[in-house]
Structures are given as structure tokens and as C-alpha cells.
Amino acid sequence: MTEGNPDDILIPADENMAIKNAAALNALRKTGFRAVFLPSALLLISALVQPSSPAATDLVGPLTREKILEAFPDCRSEMTNYAPLWASLERIRSANVPVRIEVFLTTSDADSRTAAGRFFKILDQSANPNVLAVYLGLPGKGKPPGREAAEKKVDQTPAFIVTIDGQEKGRIAGLRDSNLEEILAGFFPPLAESVPAEDDELLDDWEFLGNSPHSHLNLQCGECHTPGRPVSR
């Protein structure tokens, strides 16, 4: 008996064909049709009716990093894979004044979850204890944003508001093509310029060293910082 298309067997064209198909189907069953094809069919049906992963939901109100990462694995994946620019991290790390970054997210939105994962990585690698991050979840599109977001005039997520030493320095609205840490670093004070160590003449200039911070230089300052000699201011 030649193999045929099971669809041709199960969908007869007329009554005579139906009788022939029934006989053929019985023959297939006896030769293992049920053992081979039926489990596969059941597996296929089962896969089709399996519930899909639950859609991302809106976590509304004050949030924590832990809560966000627990609810959204894709956010943790983004944090793991993201590679911030080192120069920008250095500028964020160097801030020695209080920095507050308010992060507004719509957790049902993939852009917000991506931005959150990147931001977590930036915080980890900059490791500045002066930087405080607070998170607020906003409802999805078409819903009132809430009092705090309205007061801050936040109408797009993800959004970041950077306040340094009590003054708002800048905002980010939406997921940008640029590196997130690069934009954030632009709101931070610039890195202090260092004195070139190879410039011996400059390093020997007492007037310069006496009036300029120089603790970052590789100098032996014991003889200079003695009674009767001024210290750097």
C-alpha cells in the first residue's frame, strides 16, 4: 500500500470514497497510525492552546529596583547585556554633591523596561553613594498620569529628572538613540582637570602648589606640609 496524504483520507469527495477512506484509515491504525500520528497531533494541539506569557502590566506608584527586576525578566536581561561608556561613568562617579534622579516608568512599555535595565547598570558601575535614584510607575496610555507626574510635568515615559545639589539640571524624555549614561553625565559637573605629572617645571612651582588642590598628584608632600609653610587651599 502506497503512503497517501492523511488529509486526503480524512476528507472524502463522495460516499464511495468515504467507504474506501474508512477502510484505509482502519488499515493505518492497525499498522501504527494511532501510535505514531495521534500523539504528535495531541502535542501540536496542546502547544497551540497553551497560554502565552502574561502581558506586561503597569506597576503604578512608588517602585523599587528589586520589584521591577522581579516582575520583568527582560529588564534584568537588558541590565546584564548593556555596556555603558566608561568616560561617562567616570563623570557620574566623580560627583561629590547630593544627586537625585527621579525615574518615571510605564512598566507595560518595552522602552521603559529597557531604559530601567540600562539605568540599573549605570548605577552599579558608577557606584557613587551620592547618587540617589527614586522610581515611580505610571499608568499606560490614555490613563491619568497621577498627581506627582502632573506636578513634575512628565507626559512621556521613560523619563529622568536629574537634580544636583538641590537644583534641577536636566531631563530626559523617551528612550534615546544615544547612550543613556552619556546624556546623564552631561548634567553632572565636569571632571576636575588634573595637573600633568610630566611637567616638572609646573610641579616645582611652589606658588601653584600652595594655592591649588594637588592631592591627586603622585607627590611626597611631607616636607612641604610642615609648621611655618602654608598648606594648599
C-alpha positions in Angstrom: 0.0 0.0 0.0 1.4 3.3 -1.0 1.5 6.2 1.5 -1.0 8.9 1.0 -1.8 12.3 2.4 -3.8 11.9 5.7 -5.8 14.9 4.7 -7.0 13.1 1.5 -8.1 10.2 3.6 -10.0 12.2 6.2 -11.8 14.5 3.7 -13.7 12.2 1.3 -15.1 13.5 -2.0 -18.1 11.2 -2.2 -19.8 8.3 -0.4 -17.8 5.6 -2.2 -14.6 7.5 -1.4 -15.7 7.7 2.2 -16.0 3.9 2.4 -12.6 3.5 0.9 -11.1 6.0 3.2 -12.6 4.4 6.2 -11.1 1.1 5.3 -7.7 2.8 4.6 -7.9 4.6 8.0 -8.5 1.3 9.8 -5.5 -0.2 8.0 -3.4 2.7 9.1 -4.5 2.3 12.7 -3.6 -1.4 12.6 -0.1 -0.6 11.3 0.7 2.1 13.9 -1.1 5.2 12.7 -2.5 5.9 16.1 0.8 5.2 17.9 2.7 7.5 15.6 0.4 10.3 14.4 -2.1 10.7 17.2 0.4 11.6 20.0 2.0 14.1 17.6 -1.4 15.6 16.8 -2.2 15.9 20.5 1.2 17.6 21.2 0.5 20.1 18.4 -3.0 20.9 19.8 -1.6 21.2 23.3 1.1 23.7 22.1 -1.5 25.8 20.3 -3.8 26.1 23.3 -1.0 26.8 25.8 -1.5 30.2 27.5 1.0 32.7 26.3 3.3 34.6 28.7 1.3 37.1 30.6 1.4 40.6 29.1 3.4 43.2 30.9 1.3 45.1 33.4 1.5 48.6 34.7 3.0 48.8 38.2 1.7 52.1 39.4 3.1 54.2 42.3 6.5 54.1 44.1 8.7 51.3 42.9 11.9 49.7 43.9 14.6 48.2 41.7 14.0 44.8 43.2 10.3 44.9 42.4 10.9 45.9 38.8 13.5 43.2 38.2 11.4 40.6 39.8 8.4 41.4 37.7 10.2 41.9 34.3 12.9 39.4 33.3 13.6 41.4 30.1 14.7 44.3 32.3 17.2 42.1 34.1 18.5 40.8 30.7 19.0 44.4 29.5 20.9 45.3 32.6 23.2 42.3 32.1 23.9 42.9 28.4 24.3 46.7 28.4 27.8 48.2 28.2 28.0 51.8 29.4 30.6 54.2 28.2 33.5 54.4 30.7 34.2 58.1 30.3 30.5 58.9 31.2 30.6 56.6 34.2 33.7 58.4 35.4 31.9 61.8 35.3 28.9 60.4 37.2 31.2 58.7 39.7 33.1 61.9 40.4 30.1 63.9 41.7 30.7 64.8 45.4 27.5 66.6 46.0 24.0 65.1 46.5 22.4 64.0 43.3 18.7 62.9 43.0 17.5 61.1 39.9 13.7 60.6 39.6 12.8 57.8 37.1 9.3 57.7 35.7 8.3 54.4 34.0 5.4 52.7 32.4 6.2 49.1 33.0 3.9 47.8 30.3 6.0 49.7 27.8 9.1 47.9 26.5 11.1 51.2 26.2 10.6 51.9 29.9 11.8 48.4 30.8 14.8 48.8 28.5 15.7 52.2 30.0 15.3 50.9 33.5 17.7 48.0 32.9 20.3 50.3 31.4 20.0 52.7 34.3 20.5 50.0 36.8 23.7 49.0 35.1 24.9 52.6 35.1 24.3 53.0 38.8 26.1 49.7 39.5 29.2 50.6 37.5 29.4 54.3 38.5 29.0 53.3 42.2 28.5 56.8 43.5 27.0 56.9 47.0 26.0 60.5 46.5 23.5 59.5 43.8 20.0 58.6 45.0 17.5 57.1 42.5 13.8 57.0 43.1 11.3 55.2 40.8 7.7 55.9 40.1 5.4 53.7 37.9 2.8 55.5 35.8 -0.3 54.0 34.2 -0.4 53.3 30.5 -1.6 55.5 27.6 -5.0 57.0 27.9 -5.0 57.0 31.7 -4.3 59.9 34.1 -0.6 60.1 34.9 -1.1 60.8 38.6 -0.5 63.8 40.8 3.3 63.6 41.1 3.8 63.1 37.4 1.4 66.0 36.7 3.2 68.3 39.1 6.6 67.4 37.5 5.0 67.9 34.0 6.0 64.4 32.9 4.0 63.4 29.9 6.3 60.8 28.3 8.0 57.7 29.7 10.6 56.7 30.3 11.6 60.0 31.9 14.5 61.0 34.1 14.8 64.2 36.1 18.3 65.0 37.5 18.6 67.3 40.5 22.1 68.2 41.7 22.7 69.9 45.0 19.0 70.9 45.1 18.8 72.3 41.6 17.2 70.6 38.6 19.9 70.2 36.0 18.2 68.4 33.2 15.6 65.9 32.0 15.4 63.0 29.6 12.1 62.1 28.0 11.7 58.9 26.0 14.3 56.3 25.0 17.0 58.0 23.0 19.3 56.5 20.4 22.3 58.0 22.4 23.8 56.2 25.3 21.8 56.9 28.4 24.8 57.4 30.6 26.2 59.9 28.1 23.1 62.1 28.4 23.0 61.7 32.2 26.7 62.6 32.6 26.1 65.8 30.7 24.1 67.1 33.6 26.9 66.4 36.1 29.7 68.7 37.0 32.7 68.3 34.7 35.7 66.3 35.8 38.4 68.3 37.6 41.4 68.9 35.3 44.5 67.2 36.6 47.9 68.6 36.5 50.2 66.8 34.0 52.7 64.8 36.1 55.3 65.0 33.4 55.5 68.8 33.7 58.4 69.1 36.2 58.6 72.8 36.0 54.9 73.1 36.9 55.2 70.6 39.8 58.1 72.6 41.2 56.2 75.8 41.2 55.6 76.3 44.9 53.1 79.2 44.4 51.0 77.0 42.2 51.0 74.0 44.5 50.4 76.2 47.6 47.2 77.6 46.1 45.8 74.6 44.1 44.4 71.2 45.2 47.0 68.6 44.4 46.2 65.6 46.5 45.6 63.6 43.2 49.3 64.0 42.2 51.9 61.5 43.0 54.0 63.7 45.2 55.8 63.4 48.5 54.3 66.3 50.4 55.7 65.6 53.9 58.4 68.2 53.7 56.0 70.9 52.4 53.2 70.4 54.9 55.3 71.4 58.0 54.8 74.2 60.5 55.7 77.6 59.0 54.7 76.6 55.5 51.2 77.1 54.1 49.1 74.2 53.0 47.2 74.1 49.8 43.8 75.8 49.9 
